[in-house]
Amino acid sequence: MDDWLDRLADTLGVARLEEARQTELLDAAREVAHGVERRVTPLAAFLLGRATQARDGDLDSALADLRATIPAA
């Protein structure tokens, strides 16, 4: 998986994901899938990317806001 993700990042002209970021993003995707609805997970990931870009690359802030919208279990 890492090789493909690295090739994708290179092809898209964006920075490669460090392992810690991969884990963080996969955790967030799991939270959306189980806390909201599985089928919206890719759309949430897309919106998370757009929010990160709009915040000059501040993924931590975007992740915090995403998590704030997930209903408590």
N, C-alpha and C positions, 0 to 999 in steps of 0.2 A: 504494500500500500504506500509506503513512504516514497518509493521510487516513482510511482505514478503521480503522487501529489507534488513531488519535486518537479517532474516534467510539466505538469499542469501549471504550476506557479511560473516556471520559466517561459512557457508558451504564452501565458497571459501577461507576462511582464510585471509580475508582482513578487514580493519577497516570499521566500520559502517559509513554511510554518515550522517553528521549532517544536520539539516533542511536547514540551509543556503546554504550548498553545493548542496543539492538536488535542491533547487530553481535555483542556478547558473547553474547547469548542464542542467536542463530542459529549462532554457532560451537559453543556447547555442544550444541545440537541435532544439528549435523553430527557432532560427536564421538560422541554416543550412537548415532546412526544407523549410523555406520561402525564403531564400536568394540564395540557391543553387538548391536543389531538394530534395523533401521529401524522396524519396527512398534511398538516400545515407546517411540519418541521422544515422542509426545504424552503418554503416561502419565508418562514421566520429567519432562516439562515441568510437568505438573500437580503431581507430588510436589515438584519444585523450588519451585514457587509456595507450596505448603503449608509447606515447610521455611523459606522466606524469611519468611512470615508468623509462624511459630512463633518465629523468631529476631528478632522486632521489626524486620523489614525488612532484615536483613543478607543481601543477595543475594550479596555476595562470599564470605561464609563458606559459604553453601549451594552456590554454584558450585564452590568448592574441594572440598567433600565429594563432590559429584556426580562431579567429574573424578577423584577418588581411587578411585572404584569402577569406572571404565572400564579394562578390561584393556589392558595395554601392547601396542602393535602389533608 
